[in-house]
Amino acid sequence: MRDKAYLLLEDGFLMEGKAIGKRGTSGGEICFNTGMTGYQEIYTDPSYYGQIIVNTAAHIGNYGTEDDEQESSSPKISGIVVNEFSDEFSRKTATESLQTYLEKNNVVGIADIDTRLLVRYIRSKGAMNAVISSELSLEELKEDIKKVPSMDGLELSSIVSTKNTYFVGDPSAAIKVAALDVGIKTSILKNLVDRGCYVQVFPARTSFAVMSAWEPDGYFISNGPGDPSVMDYAITTVKEILTLNKPVFGICLGHQLLALAAGISTYKMHHGHRGLNHPVKNLITGLGEMTSQNHGFAVSEKDIKKNPDLEVTHVHLNDNTIMGIRLKSKKAFSVQYHPEASPGPHDSRYLFDQFLSMIKEDITVSN
């Protein structure tokens, strides 16, 4: 029988369940992901650093874990909240159970929670901090939650970013891409390598001078966690990259950093977008895309008019938030969602092809 565990939200909302994963206490911003699959990819996505994830799928753990479904070296989440948790798994290719995986990676969790009730509560009240514990009393929990920092104004990218530069792909590849790692997913690098890129991945606080010294053909600005508005170091780097007028592609946090570099502000959303079935309209082609999303901040719709050189290319069909932009006078564009998916639909992977076409055209013109 599992140990008792508590989930306490900062406004005092309390739920009782059973402990899963590592026994202990962990706090972070609570948010929910509506994806029906891909829990391992979600847990290892660096964009989720500092967050407790509520999985809305009814059954979690039933297909185990696999090494090739890691989006980073280890889980980056602060904890998980699930309805029904499975110690057993049916997939023959899985290497271990989710329980073993969580224990091994020190992830605290709670199960037997009415996640439908919890998600409706978060949707109503908005994202907030929470604590999961299988060891503290209720009074101790109330004190512990006060120590959890607000995500608003929090810089986290330099924590999850690589500490050392590294290379991915074939060194003899014709195209060189410099990737600024502010929380990059492994599947993004795979999409670039699969399209013939040799990628050098740079730590978050790398200067423009160091990145440009490699003389890449294009620049990629990655996804990542935290508040983009406090990342002055990265905003400065993106501004300097834009002076080269080389192809630039940003995803998620990279999208927000490109907007900030162009003078457009960002804001914290009520409860964010996290799931695999978000409808987005491409305003250039008029076509719709089902997309994978994971963000709690967005680009300001009101600020767009401040920069006539900026064009909105994609919008979210549920709430009209900005999903994509491009700079008219530069070879730079970005999207708020995740075209690499993993997990999720592959409707938007054409954006990697668009980036590569832009680079190849730039190389042809330069030669």
C-alpha positions, 0 to 999 in steps of 0.5 A, a space after each residue: 500500500 502506498 504512503 499518503 501524500 498531500 498536494 497543497 496549492 498556495 491559496 490553501 486548496 488541499 488534496 490528499 492522495 497516494 505517494 508515487 515516485 520518490 518519497 519526499 517534498 517538492 514545490 513549484 508552479 503547478 500547471 497541466 498538460 492535456 496530452 494523452 501520450 508522451 509523459 516521459 518527453 514532457 517530464 524531460 523537457 527543460 521548459 518544464 523546469 521548476 514546475 509540477 505537472 498535472 497529467 490530464 490523461 486518466 492513466 499514467 505509467 502504463 507504457 513504461 519508459 524508454 531511453 530514446 524518449 528523453 528530451 534531455 538527460 533527466 527529468 526537469 520537473 519538480 513533481 507530477 500529479 496523476 489520476 491513476 498510476 500504473 506500476 506495471 507496463 505493457 510495452 515490450 520495448 520499455 526498459 523500466 516502469 515509470 515508478 522505477 524511473 521516477 525514484 531513480 531520478 528523484 521525482 516526487 509525485 502524487 496519485 489517486 487525485 481527481 485531476 479533472 477537478 484540479 484542472 478546472 480549479 487551475 483554469 479558474 484560479 490561474 497558475 500558482 505555486 504548489 507543494 507535494 509531500 509524503 513526509 510533512 504535516 499540513 502545518 509544515 506544508 503551509 510553511 514550506 510553500 512560502 519558500 517556492 519562488 514565483 515563476 514571474 520574474 524568474 530566470 531559469 535558462 542558465 540552470 538547465 542549459 548546457 555548461 559546455 559547448 558541444 556538436 551534433 551531426 556530421 562535421 562534413 555537413 554543408 550547413 552549420 547552425 549555431 544553437 543558443 541553448 536556453 533549454 533545448 530539446 533533443 528532438 529539435 537537434 534531431 530535426 536539424 541534423 536530419 535535414 543535413 545540419 552540423 550544429 554547435 550548441 552553445 550555453 545560454 550565456 554565450 556571447 554573440 562574439 563567441 557564437 559568430 566566431 564559428 561563422 555559422 550559416 544560421 542561428 537557432 534560438 531554443 525553447 526553455 523555462 522561466 520568464 523571458 523578460 528578465 533574460 537581458 543577456 539572451 535578448 542582447 545576444 539575439 539583437 546582435 545576431 540580427 545585425 548579421 542578417 543571417 537566417 534566424 529561427 526561434 521556438 517557444 522561449 526563442 520566439 519570445 526572445 526574438 520578440 523582445 529583441 524587436 522591442 515587443 514585450 511579453 506577459 505571463 499568461 493566466 494558466 498557459 498552453 500545454 498540450 498536443 492538440 492546440 489549433 493554430 492558423 498560418 496567416 501566410 498560407 491560410 492553413 490550420 495546424 494541430 500543434 504541440 504547446 508548452 508555455 506560460 508566457 506569450 508575446 504582447 498583442 498590444 505591442 505589435 504595432 510598435 514595430 512596423 517591421 514585425 509581421 504576425 504569421 501565426 495565431 492561436 485559434 482558441 484565444 487569438 494569442 500570437 503564435 508566430 512572427 517574422 521580421 520583414 527586413 531580416 531573415 528571422 522568424 519564430 513560433 511559440 509552439 513546438 514544430 518538433 512535437 515529441 510528443 505531438 502531431 507533426 503538422 508543423 515540421 515544415 518550419 524546419 524545412 523553411 529554416 533550411 531553405 532560408 539558409 540555402 538561399 542565403 548561402 547561394 546569394 553569398 557565393 
